[in-house]
Amino acid sequence: MGETGTASGFDPNDNNARLVYIPSAVFVVICPVLMGLRIWARLIKGGKLTADDWTAVAALLFTLLTSGFLVASCQYGMGRHWVTIGPQDRFETNKYFFMAQVTYKAAINLVKCCILLLYLRIFYIVRWFRYSCWALLSIVAMYCAASILVTIFQCRPVIRAFDKDTPGTCIDTAKFWFANAGFSIATDIIILLLPMPLIWKLGAPKGQKYALMGVFAVGIFAVITSCLRVTTLDLFAKSPDNTYNIDNVMWTIVEPNVAVICACLPILRPLVVGLIPGLGSSRGYGGTYSARAYGTSKSRTNVTQRSQSKPDSTSARHDWMELGGVKSHGENLATIRRPSSHTGSEESILRGTPAPPKDPSAPGIQKTVEYSIQYSKDNE
């Protein structure tokens, strides 16, 4: 933070702490509610949480900690002119800001890991996509660990990071912050664009392709907030009064919170469609699918049927979707399986239609319906 100086010319009552308080108050309500809805959507009717869900929860916890530490920093002086803050309050202000830097790095990278794990769960069948996700996941995880360590040990001794009166040396924090922002924006863009070629090659109507791209493109908002934060880095890093010029601190709160929201929205699409039925219309997610219904009984009879998928507003059940790949004549096929014993929200992400109610006239017969989505050649 800034160095000591005289208080002449500064109004001790000037305070920009609202730039921290307002976004913190807004997101501390929105993000936990959306995360709760995400978990509910995954657990309803017997579903279970997977790695991407647990990573999302961890990202939310670190995001809330970041906001909490910055709010605590405002209690001691963040938002006020540096020269109007007493020595002890300066120490506390810098200490909480230092802690927020650590949790920010964890939060922003955990969101990236969450989205990549979601990709792996849904599109695991495509080899090149799977390898790309694992490579990105490894890079992001390693960078997360490295950036946290650099943040903690940016000064020698460590206490000098928030007590400038302690003798020692520190890294060039401005260069480190810009490098971190560059990595964050670059990986955000790669993660955002990664599934688009795969979705475009789906053998589905263009309306469905555009709707699917929209589901996964919500991450553009996280990219925008990251770019806006970069524009404030230089002033914050070089200002001698950076406890007052805290636009960057505001974006440090906004960025991870928006990223958490973007990670939750695809899972919550079924709820949005329930509130706005037009989003699940046949124009966006409809089309004719080939379906094979397999009845299991002593005779193991097989029935082939073709039907048009239609929303069923009377059913609240979201079937579990598993993607399994097979090859046929050099083309990759993605098969959506809908066992009656499992539930979840992924099918609604891709198709936007609830499952039909169980046929009461067929007791003791378990049916599995397979919907085949055809990819173009050379997907792998």
GIDASUL-V905203 format. One record per residue. N is the residue number from 1. SS is DSSP state (A for helix, B for strand, O for the rest). Layout:
n = <N N>
ss = <SS SS>
This chain:
n = <1 2 3 4 5 6 7 8 9 10 11 12 13 14 15 16 17 18 19 20 21 22 23 24 25 26 27 28 29 30 31 32 33 34 35 36 37 38 39 40 41 42 43 44 45 46 47 48 49 50 51 52 53 54 55 56 57 58 59 60 61 62 63 64 65 66 67 68 69 70 71 72 73 74 75 76 77 78 79 80 81 82 83 84 85 86 87 88 89 90 91 92 93 94 95 96 97 98 99 100 101 102 103 104 105 106 107 108 109 110 111 112 113 114 115 116 117 118 119 120 121 122 123 124 125 126 127 128 129 130 131 132 133 134 135 136 137 138 139 140 141 142 143 144 145 146 147 148 149 150 151 152 153 154 155 156 157 158 159 160 161 162 163 164 165 166 167 168 169 170 171 172 173 174 175 176 177 178 179 180 181 182 183 184 185 186 187 188 189 190 191 192 193 194 195 196 197 198 199 200 201 202 203 204 205 206 207 208 209 210 211 212 213 214 215 216 217 218 219 220 221 222 223 224 225 226 227 228 229 230 231 232 233 234 235 236 237 238 239 240 241 242 243 244 245 246 247 248 249 250 251 252 253 254 255 256 257 258 259 260 261 262 263 264 265 266 267 268 269 270 271 272 273 274 275 276 277 278 279 280 281 282 283 284 285 286 287 288 289 290 291 292 293 294 295 296 297 298 299 300 301 302 303 304 305 306 307 308 309 310 311 312 313 314 315 316 317 318 319 320 321 322 323 324 325 326 327 328 329 330 331 332 333 334 335 336 337 338 339 340 341 342 343 344 345 346 347 348 349 350 351 352 353 354 355 356 357 358 359 360 361 362 363 364 365 366 367 368 369 370 371 372 373 374 375 376 377 378 379 380>
ss = <O O O O O O O O O O O O O O O O O A A A A A A A A A A A A A A A A A A A A A A A A A A A A A O O O O A A A A A A A A A A A A A A A A A A A A A A A A A A O O O O O A A A O O A A A A A A A A A A A A A A A A A A A A A A A A A A A A A A A A A A A A A O O O A A A A A A A A A A A A A A A A A A A A A A A A A A O O B B O A A A A O O O O O O O B B O O A A A A A A A A A A A A A A A A A A A A A A O A A A A A O B O O O A A A A A A A A A A A A A A A A A A A A A A A A A O O A A A A A A O O O O O O O O A A A A A A A A A A A A A A A A A A A O O O A A A A A A A O A A A A O A A A A O O B B B B B B B B B O O O O O B B B B B B B O O O O O O O O O O B O O B B B B B B B O O B B B B B B B B B O O O B O O A A A A A O O O O O O O O O O O O O O O B B B B B B B B B B O O O O O>
